[in-house]
Structures are given as C-alpha cells and as structure tokens.
C-alpha cells in the first residue's frame, strides 16, 4: 500500500487536475494487492501463481473501475466494448508479467540480500 501511495503521489504531480482520482486509484490498487496477497497466502517461498493471480486481479479490478468512473460517472468517454475487452486483456497480461517478474526477482536477488 505504501509503494502504491508513493507511486500515486508521483503520478499526481504530472496530472494536477486529477489528483484525487490518481491517488485514490493507486491507494485502492495497493490495498487490493495487500488483501489479495494475504488471501492467496503469498509469501517469500510461495508458488509463482499466487503472486501472479493477486497482481492480475488487482490490475483488472482497478483498470475496470477507473474505466467505469470515466465512462459512467463523469461521462468523459462513450462506452466502448472493444476498450473494455482490451482493459481486461491488458490487465491480465500486465498483472501476470509483473507478478512473475516480482517472483523471479525475489527468488534470485532479494532473498540473498535479506537472508
């Protein structure tokens, strides 16, 4: 949650008009990561699929929620089914790659530094 909050603050500097949304969605992403990692019992020596699943689900949920806010609440964009499917696919791919890379980095580098 701390990393996502700092990322949100840094991103918000680039988009001053959207600070509440940028910060809110980044904090939500961090909270989802924490909750899902706990739910999937992600630990240092866990199977990679647990971390991949938690990052993928967090990315998909926040992506679709931010799309929903943009399209349905603020009416800034028209509804687009292709964009909705693209968000699902990109969220799944991004989360899977991020989770797998995090698992690899943890196993190969960080464990030696800490342990």
Residue pairs with C-beta under 8 A, 6 or more apart in sequence:
1 27
1 30
1 31
1 33
1 34
2 30
3 30
4 26
4 27
4 29
4 30
4 31
4 33
5 23
5 26
5 27
5 30
7 26
8 22
8 23
8 24
8 25
8 26
8 27
9 23
9 26
11 22
11 26
12 18
12 19
12 22
12 23
15 22
21 66
21 69
25 62
25 65
25 66
28 62
28 65
29 58
29 59
29 62
32 57
32 58
32 61
32 62
33 54
33 55
33 58
36 53
36 54
36 57
36 58
37 50
37 51
37 54
39 54
40 46
40 50
40 51
40 53
40 54
41 50
42 50
42 51
42 54
44 106
44 111
48 99
48 100
48 103
51 99
51 100
51 102
51 103
52 95
52 96
52 99
52 100
52 103
53 99
54 99
55 95
55 96
55 98
55 99
55 102
56 91
56 92
56 94
56 95
56 96
56 99
57 95
58 95
59 91
59 92
59 94
59 95
59 98
60 87
60 88
60 91
60 92
60 95
63 87
63 88
63 90
63 91
64 84
64 87
64 88
64 91
67 83
67 84
67 87
70 76
70 77
71 77
71 78
71 79
72 79
